[in-house]
Amino acid sequence: MRRASYRHHGNCDRAIFGSPGFKFFLICGLILAVLYGLLYLILQLEDYALLAGAVLGFLTLAVVMFSTLRVE
C-alpha cells in the first residue's frame, strides 16, 4: 500500500493565531455577530422596527458606496 505524501508548507509550524485563515474567520465571525445583534435589536424594537431597519439599510448602503468610491 502506498502512503500519501504531504509537502511541508512553510507556515505549518506557526501558531493558530498567526495564521491568515484564523484572522479571516475571526473577522467573519465578528461581522456575523454584529448582524445578528442588529437583527435582535430590530426585533426587540417592535414599534420602531420599520424605522430602525430603514436607517440601518441606508447606513449600510452609504458605507458600501463610500468604500467603493474609487473602484473603476
DARABEL-V202849 format. One record per pair of residues at least 24 apart in sequence whose ideal C-beta (glycine too) atoms are under 8 Angstrom apart, sorted by the first residue. I is the first residue (numbers start at 1). J is the second residue. D is the distance in Angstrom with one decimal. If there is no record, write none. Layout:
# DARABEL-V202849
i=I j=J d=D
i=I j=J d=D
This chain:
# DARABEL-V202849
none
